[in-house]
Amino acid sequence: MTAQLCELRLGRPLSEAETAALADRLDRLPEARVGEVVLSFSAEALAAWLSDPNAT
């Protein structure tokens, strides 16, 4: 479901790298933080968050 929400926000399918990054974030960050990012960040900010390996 989170991946689908990301895709809706971005307006395109997630790349393999973005899918892997999202899985990593879901493993190491609180669910509430990931939800906050997906629901409140702009498409550009969400893409940047997914591409930053150190993003929290």
Secondary structure, DSSP 8 states (H G I E B T S, - for coil): -HHHHHHHHHTS---HHHHHHHHHHHHHS-HHHHHHHHHHS-HHHHHHHHH-TT--
